[in-house]
Structure formats: C-alpha cells, structure tokens
C-alpha cells in the first residue's frame, strides 16, 4: 500500500470518527431537549390513570387522563368540572381521586329521598350511571374555598358524602382536560 493510499485511508477513518462523534452529540442533544420539554410539560400537566368504577359512565377503569395543573391558578372551579383531588386515607396513603364538582363556595346541597338538590333545585344529571339508592339524607353548605365532589357512579363512589369537602387550594390537583383514547 502506497503512502498516498495510507493517507487517504487515514483521512477516511478520521471522517468516519467525526461523523460518529457528531451523531452521538446529536443523539445527546435530542435526549436533553426531550427531557427539558417533558419536564416542562409535566410541570403544567399531570398524567393520571383512572382506578375503580366511581366515574362510570364518564370514565372507566384504566382510562388515562391529562390534568391541567395550572388552569385553576387563574380561575375558580365551576360546577360539573371534572377534577383530580389529592386525598390521604386513614393509613396516610396518598391517592388521587377523579370526581365531578357538584358544589362550589356558597352552594347549598341537599340529598333527600335519593335525589340531589343544588341551591334548592333538583339537579338534572344526564351523566350519572344510575339514580342513587339507599343514600342517607344530608344537608351541606359549601364553605368558602372548598368544593363538594361526587362520582358519576353515585352508588359506588367514595366522595364528599363520606370524605367531606376538599380544599380548593390544597387538595385540588387540577382540571381534567383530555382523555387518552383506547387503541
């Protein structure tokens, strides 16, 4: 092999090494940018999975929902919003519950004869699974800064009827804004 061939081979080898280095740098840049974007998105959005049947028919076991964690920084909750709340059970286990906002600050809620009344008017709810049965009558006035939530599957839901109000500032994670479709 002549010295010219060796030199050409050496130049080719250097080019290959430079291309590989550039490729690794590009891979690294893509990974870093992806991590930054992902972290940024997760600062504003929480990905949650629905466990249980308390929100049937609106959500089913295994549904994945996206929760806007900043929406309520600029607005107040509204009735019928579907939210995720942070709840700690008696064993101090943290759980995220997905529920529908029924009452907001100042609302008067009454459950009488298995019917739900909001501010003295019977609430028409086309989104619930079944009418409530065997529910204790109750009357509540929602305090300032609190929300009263219930699951859409009223006969199988752990919600404000048992857990009480949820503090809007401390317990509400955010508003559900998207459901990932099943494929």
MARVO-700847 format. One record per residue: x, y, z of N, C-alpha, C, CB in turn; residue in three letters; residue number from 1. Coordinates in nm, 3 decimals. Glycine has a CB too. Layout:
REM MARVO-700847
- n_east,n_north,n_up,ca_east,ca_north,ca_up,c_east,c_north,c_up,cb_east,cb_north,cb_up,residuo,num
- X,Y,Z,X,Y,Z,X,Y,Z,X,Y,Z,Ala,NUM;
...
//
This chain:
REM MARVO-700847
- n_east,n_north,n_up,ca_east,ca_north,ca_up,c_east,c_north,c_up,cb_east,cb_north,cb_up,residuo,num
- 0.085,-0.116,0.000,0.000,0.000,0.000,0.090,0.124,0.000,-0.097,-0.001,0.122,Unk,1;
- 0.059,0.214,-0.088,0.143,0.333,-0.101,0.110,0.431,0.011,0.122,0.401,-0.240,Unk,2;
- 0.199,0.526,0.031,0.177,0.625,0.137,0.055,0.711,0.106,0.301,0.713,0.154,Unk,3;
- 0.026,0.733,-0.021,-0.095,0.807,-0.059,-0.222,0.732,-0.021,-0.096,0.835,-0.209,Unk,4;
- -0.219,0.600,-0.042,-0.335,0.518,-0.003,-0.355,0.518,0.148,-0.319,0.373,-0.054,Unk,5;
- -0.240,0.509,0.220,-0.248,0.511,0.367,-0.306,0.644,0.415,-0.109,0.487,0.430,Unk,6;
- -0.260,0.751,0.352,-0.307,0.883,0.391,-0.457,0.896,0.362,-0.227,0.993,0.318,Unk,7;
- -0.500,0.849,0.248,-0.642,0.854,0.211,-0.726,0.771,0.308,-0.664,0.804,0.066,Unk,8;
- -0.674,0.655,0.345,-0.744,0.568,0.440,-0.752,0.635,0.577,-0.673,0.432,0.451,Unk,9;
- -0.644,0.699,0.619,-0.642,0.768,0.746,-0.741,0.886,0.746,-0.500,0.818,0.777,Unk,10;
- -0.747,0.959,0.636,-0.841,1.070,0.623,-0.984,1.018,0.629,-0.818,1.147,0.491,Unk,11;
- -1.010,0.907,0.562,-1.144,0.846,0.562,-1.181,0.801,0.703,-1.149,0.726,0.465,Unk,12;
- -1.087,0.742,0.775,-1.110,0.697,0.912,-1.145,0.816,1.002,-0.986,0.622,0.966,Unk,13;
- -1.069,0.926,0.988,-1.097,1.046,1.066,-1.237,1.099,1.037,-0.992,1.154,1.038,Unk,14;
- -1.277,1.098,0.909,-1.411,1.145,0.872,-1.518,1.059,0.937,-1.428,1.143,0.718,Unk,15;
- -1.496,0.929,0.936,-1.593,0.836,0.998,-1.602,0.863,1.148,-1.553,0.687,0.972,Unk,16;
- -1.487,0.884,1.211,-1.485,0.911,1.355,-1.557,1.043,1.385,-1.339,0.916,1.409,Unk,17;
- -1.534,1.147,1.304,-1.601,1.276,1.323,-1.752,1.263,1.305,-1.545,1.381,1.226,Unk,18;
- -1.794,1.186,1.203,-1.938,1.166,1.180,-2.001,1.095,1.300,-1.962,1.084,1.051,Unk,19;
- -1.933,0.994,1.352,-1.986,0.922,1.469,-1.996,1.014,1.590,-1.896,0.800,1.502,Unk,20;
- -1.893,1.098,1.611,-1.898,1.193,1.723,-2.014,1.290,1.705,-1.764,1.271,1.734,Unk,21;
- -2.031,1.342,1.582,-2.142,1.434,1.557,-2.276,1.364,1.581,-2.136,1.489,1.413,Unk,22;
- -2.286,1.238,1.539,-2.409,1.161,1.559,-2.438,1.145,1.708,-2.399,1.023,1.491,Unk,23;
- -2.337,1.113,1.789,-2.356,1.100,1.933,-2.394,1.233,1.996,-2.229,1.045,1.998,Unk,24;
- -2.333,1.341,1.950,-2.368,1.474,2.001,-2.513,1.505,1.966,-2.274,1.583,1.942,Unk,25;
- -2.556,1.474,1.844,-2.696,1.496,1.805,-2.791,1.412,1.890,-2.715,1.464,1.656,Unk,26;
- -2.757,1.285,1.912,-2.839,1.200,1.999,-2.850,1.262,2.138,-2.780,1.056,2.008,Unk,27;
- -2.738,1.304,2.192,-2.736,1.364,2.325,-2.823,1.490,2.328,-2.591,1.398,2.367,Unk,28;
- -2.812,1.574,2.226,-2.893,1.696,2.219,-3.042,1.663,2.213,-2.853,1.779,2.097,Unk,29;
- -3.079,1.564,2.134,-3.220,1.524,2.124,-3.270,1.475,2.260,-3.239,1.413,2.017,Unk,30;
- -3.189,1.396,2.329,-3.228,1.344,2.460,-3.244,1.459,2.559,-3.123,1.243,2.512,Unk,31;
- -3.151,1.552,2.562,-3.158,1.665,2.654,-3.281,1.752,2.624,-3.031,1.750,2.645,Unk,32;
- -3.304,1.784,2.498,-3.420,1.866,2.461,-3.549,1.792,2.497,-3.418,1.899,2.310,Unk,33;
- -3.556,1.662,2.472,-3.674,1.583,2.506,-3.700,1.586,2.657,-3.657,1.438,2.458,Unk,34;
- -3.594,1.570,2.736,-3.610,1.574,2.881,-3.657,1.712,2.928,-3.478,1.537,2.950,Unk,35;
- -3.603,1.817,2.872,-3.643,1.952,2.910,-3.790,1.976,2.875,-3.554,2.058,2.840,Unk,36;
- -3.830,1.937,2.755,-3.970,1.954,2.713,-4.062,1.871,2.802,-3.988,1.915,2.565,Unk,37;
- -4.025,1.746,2.827,-4.107,1.658,2.911,-4.121,1.716,3.051,-4.045,1.517,2.918,Unk,38;
- -4.011,1.761,3.109,-4.018,1.821,3.243,-4.106,1.945,3.241,-3.877,1.856,3.294,Unk,39;
- -4.090,2.026,3.139,-4.172,2.147,3.127,-4.320,2.115,3.118,-4.131,2.227,3.005,Unk,40;
- -4.354,2.017,3.036,-4.494,1.978,3.020,-4.548,1.921,3.151,-4.509,1.874,2.907,Unk,41;
- -4.470,1.837,3.218,-4.517,1.775,3.342,-4.527,1.875,3.456,-4.423,1.661,3.382,Unk,42;
- -4.467,1.991,3.440,-4.485,2.097,3.538,-4.627,2.154,3.528,-4.379,2.210,3.517,Unk,43;
- -4.683,2.151,3.409,-4.816,2.207,3.384,-4.925,2.101,3.371,-4.813,2.291,3.259,Unk,44;
- -4.887,1.978,3.340,-4.984,1.872,3.311,-4.947,1.748,3.392,-4.988,1.838,3.158,Unk,45;
- -5.048,1.686,3.452,-5.028,1.559,3.520,-5.097,1.450,3.440,-5.081,1.563,3.667,Unk,46;
- -5.031,1.338,3.426,-5.091,1.223,3.360,-5.143,1.131,3.469,-4.988,1.150,3.265,Unk,47;
- -5.271,1.097,3.464,-5.331,1.011,3.567,-5.407,0.897,3.502,-5.425,1.092,3.658,Unk,48;
- -5.414,0.788,3.574,-5.491,0.671,3.530,-5.612,0.658,3.622,-5.404,0.541,3.531,Unk,49;
- -5.725,0.625,3.565,-5.848,0.607,3.642,-5.848,0.467,3.702,-5.975,0.629,3.552,Unk,50;
- -5.864,0.462,3.833,-5.875,0.334,3.904,-6.015,0.327,3.963,-5.765,0.319,4.016,Unk,51;
- -6.077,0.214,3.951,-6.208,0.195,4.009,-6.321,0.232,3.914,-6.219,0.277,4.135,Unk,52;
- -6.442,0.228,3.968,-6.561,0.246,3.885,-6.644,0.367,3.927,-6.646,0.122,3.891,Unk,53;
- -6.590,0.453,4.009,-6.671,0.563,4.064,-6.711,0.667,3.960,-6.596,0.630,4.174,Unk,54;
- -6.647,0.670,3.845,-6.681,0.772,3.745,-6.748,0.714,3.621,-6.555,0.847,3.704,Unk,55;
- -6.788,0.586,3.627,-6.862,0.527,3.515,-6.995,0.600,3.504,-6.884,0.372,3.534,Unk,56;
- -7.043,0.637,3.392,-7.003,0.604,3.257,-6.904,0.703,3.193,-7.124,0.595,3.172,Unk,57;
- -6.870,0.812,3.263,-6.782,0.913,3.203,-6.641,0.860,3.182,-6.777,1.037,3.291,Unk,58;
- -6.586,0.793,3.282,-6.453,0.734,3.274,-6.460,0.591,3.324,-6.349,0.816,3.355,Unk,59;
- -6.376,0.508,3.266,-6.373,0.366,3.302,-6.235,0.330,3.356,-6.408,0.277,3.180,Unk,60;
- -6.233,0.221,3.429,-6.107,0.167,3.482,-6.002,0.163,3.371,-6.128,0.025,3.543,Unk,61;
- -5.886,0.220,3.399,-5.776,0.215,3.304,-5.766,0.335,3.212,-5.789,0.094,3.222,Unk,62;
- -5.872,0.418,3.205,-5.861,0.539,3.122,-5.743,0.622,3.169,-5.993,0.622,3.128,Unk,63;
- -5.676,0.684,3.076,-5.567,0.775,3.108,-5.617,0.916,3.076,-5.436,0.741,3.028,Unk,64;
- -5.602,1.005,3.173,-5.648,1.142,3.157,-5.532,1.238,3.177,-5.764,1.174,3.255,Unk,65;
- -5.543,1.353,3.113,-5.445,1.460,3.132,-5.511,1.567,3.218,-5.396,1.519,2.995,Unk,66;
- -5.438,1.612,3.317,-5.491,1.707,3.415,-5.412,1.838,3.404,-5.483,1.649,3.559,Unk,67;
- -5.483,1.946,3.380,-5.422,2.079,3.373,-5.400,2.129,3.515,-5.512,2.179,3.292,Unk,68;
- -5.272,2.136,3.556,-5.240,2.174,3.693,-5.236,2.326,3.714,-5.108,2.115,3.732,Unk,69;
- -5.243,2.405,3.609,-5.236,2.549,3.624,-5.367,2.621,3.592,-5.126,2.603,3.537,Unk,70;
- -5.464,2.550,3.537,-5.591,2.612,3.498,-5.653,2.690,3.613,-5.689,2.506,3.448,Unk,71;
- -5.656,2.629,3.731,-5.721,2.693,3.844,-5.633,2.797,3.913,-5.761,2.588,3.944,Unk,72;
- -5.514,2.818,3.865,-5.432,2.928,3.919,-5.490,3.061,3.874,-5.283,2.914,3.873,Unk,73;
- -5.566,3.057,3.764,-5.620,3.179,3.706,-5.773,3.183,3.706,-5.571,3.194,3.565,Unk,74;
- -5.837,3.080,3.758,-5.982,3.079,3.759,-6.033,2.995,3.876,-6.037,3.023,3.625,Unk,75;
- -6.160,3.004,3.898,-6.226,2.931,4.006,-6.288,2.803,3.950,-6.334,3.018,4.075,Unk,76;
- -6.310,2.703,4.034,-6.377,2.582,3.986,-6.522,2.613,3.951,-6.371,2.470,4.092,Unk,77;
- -6.574,2.537,3.858,-6.713,2.553,3.818,-6.785,2.420,3.841,-6.725,2.598,3.668,Unk,78;
- -6.914,2.428,3.864,-6.993,2.306,3.877,-6.978,2.225,3.749,-7.142,2.338,3.906,Unk,79;
- -6.973,2.096,3.764,-6.958,1.997,3.656,-6.815,1.982,3.605,-7.045,2.035,3.542,Unk,80;
- -6.720,2.063,3.651,-6.581,2.038,3.616,-6.542,1.901,3.669,-6.486,2.149,3.674,Unk,81;
- -6.462,1.832,3.594,-6.408,1.705,3.643,-6.266,1.734,3.687,-6.414,1.591,3.533,Unk,82;
- -6.240,1.702,3.812,-6.112,1.737,3.872,-6.045,1.616,3.934,-6.131,1.846,3.978,Unk,83;
- -5.918,1.632,3.963,-5.844,1.532,4.039,-5.808,1.596,4.172,-5.715,1.482,3.961,Unk,84;
- -5.840,1.525,4.281,-5.808,1.574,4.414,-5.708,1.481,4.481,-5.935,1.587,4.500,Unk,85;
- -5.628,1.540,4.565,-5.529,1.466,4.643,-5.594,1.431,4.776,-5.397,1.549,4.664,Unk,86;
- -5.599,1.302,4.805,-5.666,1.254,4.926,-5.575,1.157,4.999,-5.802,1.187,4.890,Unk,87;
- -5.566,1.170,5.131,-5.491,1.074,5.211,-5.590,0.994,5.294,-5.385,1.144,5.301,Unk,88;
- -5.582,0.861,5.279,-5.674,0.777,5.355,-5.626,0.762,5.499,-5.689,0.638,5.288,Unk,89;
- -5.696,0.682,5.578,-5.663,0.667,5.720,-5.524,0.609,5.742,-5.766,0.578,5.789,Unk,90;
- -5.473,0.536,5.645,-5.338,0.480,5.656,-5.232,0.577,5.604,-5.330,0.347,5.579,Unk,91;
- -5.276,0.701,5.579,-5.189,0.808,5.527,-5.132,0.774,5.390,-5.075,0.835,5.624,Unk,92;
- -5.204,0.689,5.318,-5.165,0.661,5.180,-5.226,0.769,5.092,-5.211,0.518,5.135,Unk,93;
- -5.143,0.825,5.006,-5.191,0.930,4.918,-5.259,0.866,4.797,-5.076,1.023,4.873,Unk,94;
- -5.373,0.922,4.762,-5.447,0.875,4.645,-5.494,0.997,4.567,-5.568,0.785,4.686,Unk,95;
- -5.504,0.979,4.438,-5.562,1.083,4.355,-5.700,1.033,4.314,-5.471,1.117,4.231,Unk,96;
- -5.802,1.112,4.344,-5.939,1.075,4.311,-5.988,1.166,4.199,-6.031,1.086,4.435,Unk,97;
- -6.054,1.106,4.102,-6.114,1.184,3.994,-6.264,1.194,4.024,-6.087,1.120,3.852,Unk,98;
- -6.315,1.317,4.029,-6.455,1.339,4.067,-6.512,1.459,3.992,-6.468,1.360,4.220,Unk,99;
- -6.644,1.471,3.998,-6.714,1.583,3.937,-6.749,1.685,4.045,-6.843,1.534,3.863,Unk,100;
- -6.724,1.812,4.016,-6.759,1.919,4.109,-6.911,1.936,4.107,-6.686,2.053,4.072,Unk,101;
- -6.972,1.919,4.223,-7.116,1.935,4.237,-7.146,2.071,4.299,-7.176,1.821,4.322,Unk,102;
- -7.069,2.108,4.401,-7.093,2.234,4.470,-6.966,2.314,4.488,-7.157,2.209,4.603,Unk,103;
- -6.978,2.445,4.478,-6.866,2.537,4.499,-6.900,2.628,4.617,-6.835,2.621,4.370,Unk,104;
- -6.808,2.711,4.653,-6.827,2.802,4.768,-6.964,2.868,4.766,-6.717,2.909,4.770,Unk,105;
- -7.033,2.856,4.880,-7.163,2.921,4.894,-7.283,2.838,4.850,-7.163,3.046,4.817,Unk,106;
- -7.259,2.726,4.786,-7.371,2.642,4.741,-7.435,2.567,4.858,-7.323,2.541,4.634,Unk,107;
- -7.564,2.545,4.846,-7.642,2.466,4.942,-7.677,2.335,4.874,-7.771,2.544,4.990,Unk,108;
- -7.630,2.225,4.930,-7.654,2.092,4.871,-7.739,2.011,4.967,-7.520,2.018,4.841,Unk,109;
- -7.838,1.946,4.909,-7.925,1.862,4.990,-7.949,1.731,4.915,-8.060,1.934,5.021,Unk,110;
- -7.934,1.623,4.988,-7.971,1.492,4.934,-8.091,1.448,5.016,-7.851,1.387,4.941,Unk,111;
- -8.204,1.432,4.947,-8.329,1.397,5.014,-8.400,1.293,4.929,-8.418,1.523,5.037,Unk,112;
- -8.437,1.182,4.991,-8.508,1.074,4.922,-8.433,1.031,4.796,-8.652,1.118,4.886,Unk,113;
- -8.301,1.016,4.809,-8.213,0.971,4.699,-8.209,1.067,4.580,-8.257,0.834,4.650,Unk,114;
- -8.243,1.192,4.603,-8.239,1.295,4.499,-8.141,1.402,4.544,-8.382,1.356,4.472,Unk,115;
- -8.070,1.460,4.446,-7.971,1.563,4.475,-8.026,1.701,4.438,-7.840,1.536,4.399,Unk,116;
- -8.024,1.791,4.534,-8.071,1.927,4.514,-7.953,2.022,4.529,-8.186,1.963,4.613,Unk,117;
- -7.943,2.115,4.437,-7.840,2.218,4.443,-7.910,2.353,4.453,-7.746,2.212,4.317,Unk,118;
- -7.883,2.423,4.562,-7.946,2.553,4.587,-8.098,2.543,4.574,-7.892,2.659,4.488,Unk,119;
- -8.153,2.439,4.637,-8.297,2.412,4.646,-8.364,2.368,4.516,-8.366,2.533,4.697,Unk,120;
- -8.286,2.341,4.412,-8.343,2.292,4.286,-8.291,2.152,4.257,-8.309,2.388,4.169,Unk,121;
- -8.382,2.064,4.214,-8.344,1.928,4.178,-8.242,1.934,4.065,-8.468,1.844,4.137,Unk,122;
- -8.133,1.867,4.085,-8.026,1.869,3.985,-8.053,1.762,3.879,-7.887,1.847,4.052,Unk,123;
- -8.063,1.805,3.754,-8.080,1.712,3.642,-7.942,1.667,3.598,-8.159,1.779,3.522,Unk,124;
- -7.916,1.538,3.607,-7.783,1.486,3.579,-7.791,1.374,3.477,-7.716,1.437,3.708,Unk,125;
- -7.768,1.407,3.351,-7.773,1.305,3.247,-7.643,1.225,3.238,-7.803,1.370,3.114,Unk,126;
- -7.543,1.260,3.315,-7.413,1.194,3.309,-7.398,1.084,3.413,-7.305,1.296,3.328,Unk,127;
- -7.491,1.068,3.506,-7.472,0.966,3.610,-7.511,0.828,3.559,-7.554,1.001,3.736,Unk,128;
- -7.451,0.726,3.621,-7.476,0.588,3.580,-7.617,0.545,3.617,-7.373,0.493,3.643,Unk,129;
- -7.650,0.554,3.743,-7.781,0.512,3.793,-7.828,0.613,3.898,-7.775,0.368,3.853,Unk,130;
- -7.958,0.617,3.922,-8.007,0.702,4.029,-7.955,0.649,4.162,-8.162,0.709,4.029,Unk,131;
- -7.940,0.739,4.256,-7.889,0.698,4.387,-7.994,0.613,4.460,-7.852,0.823,4.472,Unk,132;
- -7.946,0.513,4.531,-8.033,0.430,4.614,-7.970,0.415,4.751,-8.058,0.291,4.549,Unk,133;
- -8.056,0.404,4.852,-8.011,0.383,4.990,-7.907,0.484,5.037,-7.955,0.245,5.003,Unk,134;
- -7.927,0.610,4.999,-7.835,0.715,5.040,-7.896,0.791,5.157,-7.802,0.810,4.922,Unk,135;
- -7.815,0.816,5.258,-7.863,0.893,5.372,-7.894,1.035,5.329,-7.761,0.893,5.486,Unk,136;
- -8.002,1.088,5.382,-8.033,1.229,5.357,-7.925,1.313,5.423,-8.175,1.267,5.411,Unk,137;
- -7.891,1.423,5.358,-7.791,1.513,5.415,-7.812,1.653,5.362,-7.649,1.464,5.383,Unk,138;
- -7.765,1.750,5.439,-7.771,1.890,5.400,-7.633,1.949,5.428,-7.884,1.969,5.478,Unk,139;
- -7.577,2.016,5.329,-7.446,2.080,5.347,-7.445,2.216,5.278,-7.332,1.990,5.291,Unk,140;
- -7.372,2.306,5.340,-7.343,2.435,5.280,-7.193,2.438,5.255,-7.390,2.555,5.372,Unk,141;
- -7.155,2.459,5.131,-7.013,2.452,5.094,-6.943,2.580,5.140,-6.996,2.432,4.940,Unk,142;
- -6.843,2.565,5.229,-6.771,2.682,5.279,-6.683,2.748,5.172,-6.685,2.643,5.399,Unk,143;
- -6.644,2.869,5.199,-6.556,2.943,5.110,-6.424,2.866,5.091,-6.528,3.086,5.165,Unk,144;
- -6.380,2.856,4.967,-6.254,2.790,4.937,-6.261,2.638,4.930,-6.154,2.828,5.040,Unk,145;
- -6.381,2.584,4.935,-6.399,2.438,4.933,-6.482,2.397,4.812,-6.466,2.389,5.065,Unk,146;
- -6.472,2.269,4.776,-6.558,2.211,4.672,-6.618,2.083,4.725,-6.479,2.186,4.540,Unk,147;
- -6.739,2.054,4.681,-6.810,1.931,4.714,-6.813,1.849,4.586,-6.956,1.958,4.770,Unk,148;
- -6.756,1.728,4.590,-6.743,1.647,4.468,-6.812,1.512,4.485,-6.595,1.627,4.434,Unk,149;
- -6.856,1.457,4.372,-6.917,1.324,4.373,-6.875,1.251,4.247,-7.072,1.333,4.382,Unk,150;
- -6.876,1.119,4.255,-6.851,1.037,4.137,-6.978,1.023,4.056,-6.796,0.899,4.175,Unk,151;
- -6.965,0.995,3.927,-7.082,0.979,3.840,-7.154,0.846,3.866,-7.041,0.987,3.693,Unk,152;
- -7.084,0.751,3.923,-7.144,0.624,3.962,-7.180,0.637,4.110,-7.047,0.501,3.936,Unk,153;
- -7.286,0.710,4.137,-7.321,0.754,4.272,-7.334,0.640,4.373,-7.449,0.829,4.268,Unk,154;
- -7.371,0.522,4.329,-7.390,0.412,4.422,-7.260,0.338,4.451,-7.492,0.315,4.367,Unk,155;
- -7.151,0.379,4.387,-7.022,0.315,4.410,-6.911,0.420,4.402,-6.997,0.201,4.306,Unk,156;
- -6.920,0.521,4.488,-6.822,0.629,4.483,-6.786,0.676,4.623,-6.876,0.745,4.400,Unk,157;
- -6.657,0.683,4.649,-6.606,0.744,4.770,-6.585,0.891,4.735,-6.472,0.674,4.820,Unk,158;
- -6.666,0.978,4.794,-6.662,1.119,4.755,-6.695,1.207,4.874,-6.759,1.146,4.639,Unk,159;
- -6.734,1.329,4.849,-6.760,1.426,4.957,-6.871,1.384,5.051,-6.794,1.560,4.898,Unk,160;
- -6.957,1.293,5.010,-7.061,1.245,5.101,-6.999,1.177,5.221,-7.156,1.149,5.029,Unk,161;
- -6.885,1.111,5.202,-6.814,1.042,5.312,-6.689,1.118,5.355,-6.776,0.900,5.269,Unk,162;
- -6.621,1.181,5.259,-6.491,1.242,5.287,-6.499,1.390,5.324,-6.402,1.226,5.168,Unk,163;
- -6.613,1.450,5.301,-6.627,1.593,5.328,-6.578,1.677,5.211,-6.550,1.630,5.454,Unk,164;
- -6.567,1.806,5.237,-6.525,1.898,5.133,-6.377,1.879,5.102,-6.553,2.044,5.175,Unk,165;
- -6.339,1.930,4.986,-6.197,1.935,4.953,-6.156,2.080,4.941,-6.166,1.856,4.820,Unk,166;
- -6.043,2.112,4.999,-5.993,2.248,4.994,-5.941,2.277,4.854,-5.882,2.270,5.099,Unk,167;
- -5.993,2.383,4.797,-5.959,2.416,4.659,-5.810,2.442,4.642,-6.038,2.537,4.615,Unk,168;
- -5.750,2.513,4.734,-5.609,2.549,4.722,-5.516,2.432,4.750,-5.576,2.663,4.815,Unk,169;
- -5.549,2.351,4.850,-5.457,2.247,4.895,-5.481,2.110,4.833,-5.467,2.235,5.043,Unk,170;
- -5.606,2.074,4.807,-5.637,1.938,4.767,-5.659,1.919,4.618,-5.757,1.892,4.838,Unk,171;
- -5.701,2.023,4.548,-5.733,2.008,4.406,-5.604,2.014,4.324,-5.834,2.118,4.359,Unk,172;
- -5.575,1.905,4.253,-5.456,1.898,4.167,-5.481,1.977,4.040,-5.420,1.751,4.134,Unk,173;
- -5.597,1.959,3.979,-5.627,2.030,3.856,-5.752,1.978,3.789,-5.510,2.022,3.762,Unk,174;
- -5.776,2.033,3.671,-5.895,2.001,3.593,-5.859,1.903,3.481,-5.958,2.130,3.535,Unk,175;
- -5.939,1.798,3.468,-5.919,1.703,3.358,-5.958,1.773,3.227,-6.003,1.572,3.380,Unk,176;
- -5.867,1.768,3.130,-5.898,1.835,3.003,-5.888,1.742,2.883,-5.806,1.951,2.983,Unk,177;
- -5.838,1.621,2.903,-5.825,1.531,2.789,-5.822,1.387,2.836,-5.699,1.563,2.707,Unk,178;
- -5.888,1.300,2.762,-5.881,1.157,2.789,-5.809,1.091,2.672,-6.024,1.096,2.808,Unk,179;
- -5.708,1.012,2.705,-5.633,0.942,2.600,-5.721,0.828,2.551,-5.493,0.890,2.653,Unk,180;
- -5.751,0.825,2.422,-5.840,0.720,2.370,-5.772,0.583,2.374,-5.883,0.753,2.225,Unk,181;
- -5.855,0.480,2.393,-5.804,0.342,2.384,-5.782,0.309,2.238,-5.904,0.239,2.450,Unk,182;
- -5.677,0.235,2.211,-5.648,0.195,2.072,-5.680,0.050,2.052,-5.502,0.222,2.036,Unk,183;
//
